[in-house]
Amino acid sequence: MNTNPGGGGEFGQRQAQGPIVPKTAAEALRPEAGTPPPSKRSRASRSQVVVFLNFFLSLVILVVLASGAALYFGMQAFIEPGPSANGDTFMVKPNAGVQEIADQLERRGLVSDARIFRLGVRATGNDSALKAGEYAIKPRASMRDIMELFKSGKSVMYSLTIPEGLTVEQALQRVAQQEALTGDMPAAMPPEGSIATDTLRFTRGATRQQMVEKLVADQKKLVEDVWAHRAPDLPIANMEDFVILASIVEKETGRGDERSRVAAVFLNRLAKGMRLQSDPTIIYGLFGGKGKPADRPIYQSDIEKQTPYNTYLIKGLPPTPIANPGRAALEAVANPSKTDDLYFVADGNGGHVFAATLEEHNQNVARYRAVQKKQADAAAKASGQTTAPATPDDGASAGASGENGDAAQ
């Protein structure tokens, strides 16, 4: 006996699923519907997403490849030789940006592409590392070479040379004529003898005022240093007189082996109360800081002209220096030779001969005149003249030794 309320077997399962609905023969033979296919709208939407993703991925790959190629060729252009066959100087102005510098370099034909230079500088993290200054760019310098040069700060250096023996006025003319300097000259001229005889190195843009101030400061320090190491028995009262005498020694001789002996002659004459009889002091009294024209000799009549600087007529030192003395002249006066010499005269060969007595000095003068005559005769013969040209009115000989000997004491 079947006790299952739902019945057993297939009939029971069907009964459990629900009531049986009778079908017609046609309905029974009709196949049951399966899962419906996706709609046309859903398929189209899925295709657009795939196409977009494919396009985007292709675009990314293309951009990456293009960027890589651009980077490669840009770096090649950054390091390859530049377009300038001759090189040139280039000024990086203070506070100039990389864009401005790059554009100027391209306009000057020093780089092939301003954008590559700009990007190369920025890619290497050197935007703020380029220093102001004037630079000498070598021929065919690459953009990287130019960048490294600007980073180094090694600007073009200019020179200003003040030779020993120039007056302050002559020295300032050199400062004024230096084209690499800027600005006006100082309103007031420094005192005579206060300019250092030196070579200053500077970059374009330095001012003339700065140069003059440095020359004055350097000379002041030099004089103080040499004065501090002077001989203990030096018969000079102060630094002012020290510079005056050094300027006379500077103008009397340019030979290093003579300076201390020339200084000794002047110091010996000062100690004995003798006049210095120095021709350069006559010249300064006549022409001042402008200096004597090269073709103007000293005449005997010049010796007799009264000026505050004519040491043939005045006793002691002139009122101011007559030029800017260099270190060698200052040291010669600070530590002169130990001699009894009171006279010297040119030897006709660029040097001088010295003497302790007037008699010996007069003999030296006679020999010098003989050399002069021989040289004049040789010059006349070379020019086809039968006699030597007339000489100026008995020009004085080199300092502390005028042909008048000691007569002017």
C-alpha positions in Angstrom: 0.0 0.0 0.0 1.4 3.4 -1.0 1.3 5.8 1.9 3.1 8.7 0.0 0.4 11.5 -0.3 1.9 12.8 -3.5 1.9 9.5 -5.1 5.0 7.7 -6.4 6.9 7.6 -9.6 6.6 10.0 -12.5 3.0 10.7 -11.8 3.8 11.7 -8.3 6.6 14.1 -9.5 4.4 15.8 -12.0 1.6 16.1 -9.4 4.1 17.7 -7.0 5.1 20.3 -9.7 1.5 21.5 -10.2 -1.6 20.7 -12.0 -1.3 19.2 -15.5 -2.6 21.5 -18.2 -3.9 19.6 -21.2 -2.2 20.5 -24.6 -3.3 20.0 -28.1 -1.3 17.7 -30.3 0.2 20.7 -32.1 1.3 22.3 -28.9 2.8 19.2 -27.6 4.9 18.8 -30.8 6.1 22.4 -30.7 9.7 22.7 -29.2 10.1 24.5 -26.0 11.8 28.0 -26.1 15.5 28.2 -25.1 17.4 31.1 -23.7 16.8 34.2 -25.9 19.8 35.6 -27.8 21.1 39.1 -26.8 19.3 42.0 -28.3 21.0 43.9 -31.3 21.4 47.1 -29.1 23.4 45.2 -26.5 25.8 43.7 -29.1 26.4 47.1 -30.7 27.2 48.8 -27.4 29.8 46.1 -26.6 31.5 46.6 -30.0 31.9 50.4 -29.5 33.6 49.8 -26.1 36.1 47.3 -27.6 36.8 49.7 -30.5 37.5 52.6 -28.2 39.7 50.5 -26.0 41.7 49.3 -28.9 42.0 52.9 -30.3 43.1 54.2 -26.9 45.7 51.5 -26.4 47.0 52.1 -29.9 47.1 55.8 -29.3 49.0 55.3 -26.0 51.5 53.0 -27.7 51.9 55.5 -30.6 52.5 58.4 -28.1 55.0 56.4 -26.2 56.9 55.5 -29.3 56.8 59.1 -30.6 57.9 60.4 -27.2 60.7 58.0 -27.1 61.8 58.8 -30.7 61.6 62.6 -29.9 63.6 62.1 -26.7 66.2 60.1 -28.5 66.6 62.5 -31.4 66.4 65.5 -29.0 69.2 64.1 -26.9 71.2 63.4 -30.0 70.7 67.0 -31.1 71.6 68.3 -27.6 75.0 66.6 -27.6 76.0 66.7 -31.2 78.3 69.5 -32.6 76.6 72.8 -32.9 76.1 74.9 -36.1 78.6 77.7 -35.4 81.8 77.2 -37.3 83.7 80.1 -35.7 82.2 80.3 -32.2 81.5 83.7 -30.6 81.1 85.5 -27.3 77.7 85.4 -25.7 76.3 87.5 -22.8 74.0 85.9 -20.3 72.3 88.8 -18.6 71.5 88.8 -14.9 68.1 87.2 -14.1 67.7 86.0 -17.7 65.5 82.9 -18.0 66.2 79.7 -20.0 63.7 80.7 -22.6 65.3 84.1 -23.3 68.8 82.5 -23.4 67.7 79.8 -25.7 66.0 82.2 -28.2 69.1 84.4 -28.3 71.4 81.5 -28.9 69.2 80.4 -31.8 69.1 83.9 -33.3 72.9 84.1 -33.0 73.3 80.7 -34.8 75.0 79.1 -31.8 72.3 76.4 -31.4 70.2 74.8 -34.0 66.9 74.7 -32.0 66.0 76.8 -29.0 63.3 74.4 -27.9 65.8 71.5 -27.7 68.3 73.6 -25.7 65.5 74.8 -23.3 64.2 71.2 -22.8 67.7 69.8 -22.4 68.5 72.4 -19.7 65.3 71.7 -17.9 65.5 67.9 -18.3 68.9 68.0 -16.6 67.6 70.1 -13.8 69.8 73.2 -14.6 67.1 75.8 -15.0 68.5 78.0 -12.2 72.2 76.9 -12.6 73.1 79.2 -15.6 75.2 82.1 -14.3 75.3 85.6 -15.7 78.4 86.7 -17.5 80.1 86.9 -20.9 81.2 83.6 -22.3 83.5 82.5 -25.2 81.7 79.7 -27.0 84.0 77.5 -29.0 83.4 76.6 -32.6 81.0 73.7 -33.1 80.1 73.7 -29.4 77.2 71.4 -28.6 74.1 72.5 -26.6 75.4 70.5 -23.7 78.8 72.2 -24.0 77.2 75.6 -23.9 75.0 74.6 -20.9 78.0 73.4 -19.0 79.9 76.6 -19.9 77.1 78.7 -18.6 76.9 76.6 -15.4 80.7 77.0 -14.8 80.5 80.8 -14.6 83.9 81.0 -16.4 83.3 84.4 -18.0 85.6 86.1 -20.5 88.2 88.0 -18.6 89.6 91.4 -19.7 92.8 93.1 -18.6 93.5 96.6 -17.5 97.2 97.4 -17.3 98.7 100.4 -15.6 102.5 100.5 -16.3 104.9 101.9 -13.8 105.7 105.5 -14.3 102.4 106.8 -15.7 100.9 109.8 -14.1 97.4 109.6 -12.6 96.0 111.4 -15.5 97.6 109.0 -18.0 96.4 106.0 -15.9 92.8 107.3 -15.9 92.9 107.7 -19.6 93.5 104.0 -19.9 90.6 103.3 -17.6 88.3 105.5 -19.6 89.3 103.9 -22.9 88.7 100.3 -21.8 85.6 99.4 -23.7 84.7 96.4 -21.5 84.2 98.7 -18.5 80.9 100.6 -17.9 79.9 103.8 -16.2 81.5 107.2 -15.8 84.9 108.1 -14.5 85.1 109.4 -10.9 84.3 113.0 -10.6 87.5 113.9 -8.7 91.0 112.8 -9.9 93.0 110.9 -7.2 96.2 112.5 -6.0 99.3 112.0 -8.0 101.2 108.8 -7.2 98.1 107.1 -5.6 97.3 104.7 -8.5 98.7 101.1 -8.4 100.8 100.1 -11.3 99.3 96.7 -11.9 97.2 94.5 -14.2 93.6 94.1 -13.1 91.5 91.2 -14.5 87.7 91.8 -14.7 84.6 90.7 -16.5 82.5 92.8 -18.8 80.2 95.0 -16.9 82.6 96.1 -14.2 82.5 99.8 -13.7 85.2 102.4 -14.2 84.5 103.7 -10.7 85.2 100.2 -9.3 88.5 100.0 -11.2 89.8 103.3 -10.0 88.8 102.6 -6.4 90.6 99.2 -6.5 93.7 100.8 -8.0 93.8 103.4 -5.3 93.2 100.9 -2.5 95.9 98.6 -3.8 98.4 101.4 -4.0 97.6 102.5 -0.5 98.1 99.0 0.8 101.4 98.5 -1.1 102.9 101.8 0.1 102.0 101.0 3.7 103.5 97.4 3.4 106.8 98.6 1.9 107.0 101.6 4.3 106.6 99.2 7.2 109.7 97.3 6.1 112.0 100.2 5.3 115.6 100.5 6.5 115.8 101.9 10.1 118.1 104.7 9.1 116.1 105.9 6.1 116.4 109.8 6.0 112.7 110.3 5.0 110.2 111.8 7.4 106.9 110.3 6.2 105.1 108.2 3.6 104.2 111.2 1.5 107.9 112.0 1.0 108.6 108.3 0.5 106.2 108.1 -2.4 107.5 111.4 -3.9 111.1 110.1 -4.0 110.0 106.6 -5.3 108.2 108.4 -8.2 111.4 110.2 -9.1 113.4 106.9 -9.0 110.6 105.3 -11.1 111.0 107.9 -13.8 114.8 108.0 -13.8 115.4 104.3 -14.6 113.5 101.3 -15.7 116.3 98.8 -15.0 115.8 96.6 -12.0 119.5 96.3 -11.3 119.9 100.1 -10.9 116.9 101.2 -8.9 118.3 100.8 -5.4 121.6 102.5 -6.5 119.7 105.5 -8.1 117.6 105.7 -4.9 120.9 105.8 -2.9 122.2 108.7 -4.9 119.1 110.8 -4.2 119.1 109.9 -0.5 122.8 110.7 -0.2 122.2 114.1 -1.9 119.2 114.8 0.4 121.3 114.0 3.5 124.0 116.4 2.3 121.6 119.2 1.5 122.3 118.9 -2.3 119.7 119.6 -4.9 118.4 116.5 -6.6 118.9 117.8 -10.2 116.4 115.3 -11.7 115.3 115.9 -15.2 111.9 114.1 -14.8 111.0 116.7 -12.2 111.6 119.5 -14.7 109.4 117.7 -17.2 106.5 117.3 -14.7 106.8 121.0 -13.8 106.5 121.9 -17.4 103.8 119.5 -18.6 102.1 118.2 -15.5 100.2 115.0 -15.6 99.8 115.0 -19.4 103.4 114.2 -19.8 106.0 115.4 -22.2 105.4 114.8 -25.9 107.6 112.0 -27.2 109.4 114.3 -29.7 110.1 117.1 -27.3 113.6 117.2 -25.9 114.7 118.9 -22.7 116.5 122.2 -23.4 119.0 124.0 -21.3 116.6 126.8 -21.0 114.1 124.4 -19.4 116.5 123.9 -16.5 116.2 127.6 -15.8 112.4 127.8 -15.7 111.1 128.3 -12.2 108.5 125.7 -11.2 107.7 124.1 -7.8 109.0 120.8 -9.3 112.3 122.0 -10.8 114.8 120.2 -8.6 117.7 122.1 -10.3 116.3 125.2 -8.6 114.5 124.0 -5.5 116.0 122.3 -2.5 114.6 119.0 -1.3 111.7 117.1 -2.8 109.0 118.5 -5.1 105.6 119.1 -3.5 103.9 115.9 -4.9 104.9 112.7 -6.7 105.6 113.1 -10.4 104.2 109.6 -11.4 102.8 106.4 -9.9 105.7 104.4 -8.6 105.6 100.6 -8.8 106.7 98.1 -6.1 110.3 97.9 -7.3 110.8 101.7 -7.1 109.2 101.8 -3.6 111.3 98.9 -2.3 114.5 100.6 -3.8 113.8 103.7 -1.8 112.8 101.8 1.3 116.0 99.7 1.2 118.6 101.6 -1.0 122.1 100.4 -1.8 124.8 101.3 0.6 127.0 103.5 -1.5 128.7 107.0 -1.4 127.5 107.8 -4.9 126.2 111.4 -5.5 126.0 111.4 -9.3 124.9 109.3 -12.2 124.7 109.9 -16.0 123.4 107.8 -18.9 126.0 105.5 -20.5 124.4 105.6 -23.9 123.3 102.0 -23.8 120.2 102.2 -21.7 121.9 102.2 -18.3 123.8 104.6 -16.1 127.2 105.1 -14.6 127.6 106.3 -11.1 130.2 108.5 -9.3 131.0 109.5 -5.8 132.9 112.7 -6.8 132.3 115.5 -9.2 135.6 114.9 -11.0 134.7 111.3 -11.7 131.2 112.3 -12.8 132.5 114.9 -15.3 134.6 112.2 -16.8 131.5 110.0 -17.2 129.7 112.9 -18.7 132.5 113.4 -21.3 132.3 109.7 -22.2 128.6 110.0 -22.6 128.9 112.9 -24.9 131.4 111.0 -27.0 128.9 108.2 -27.3 126.2 110.6 -28.3 128.4 112.2 -31.0 129.3 108.8 -32.4 125.7 107.8 -32.5 124.7 111.1 -34.2 127.5 110.7 -36.8 126.4 107.1 -37.6 122.8 108.3 -37.9 123.8 111.2 -40.2 125.9 108.8 -42.4 123.0 106.4 -42.7 120.7 109.2 -43.8 123.2 110.6 -46.3 123.9 113.8 -44.5 127.5 115.1 -44.5 127.2 116.4 -40.9 125.3 115.4 -37.9 122.0 117.3 -37.3 122.0 120.1 -34.8 121.2 119.0 -31.3 118.9 120.8 -28.9 120.2 123.6 -26.7 122.5 121.5 -24.6 119.9 119.2 -23.0 120.5 118.1 -19.5 121.7 114.6 -18.9 120.0 112.0 -16.7 119.0 112.9 -13.2 121.1 113.9 -10.1 123.9 114.4 -12.6 123.1 117.3 -14.8 126.0 118.4 -16.9 126.2 121.3 -14.6 127.5 118.9 -12.0 127.1 120.4 -8.6 127.0 124.0 -9.7 123.3 124.3 -8.9 123.7 123.5 -5.2 
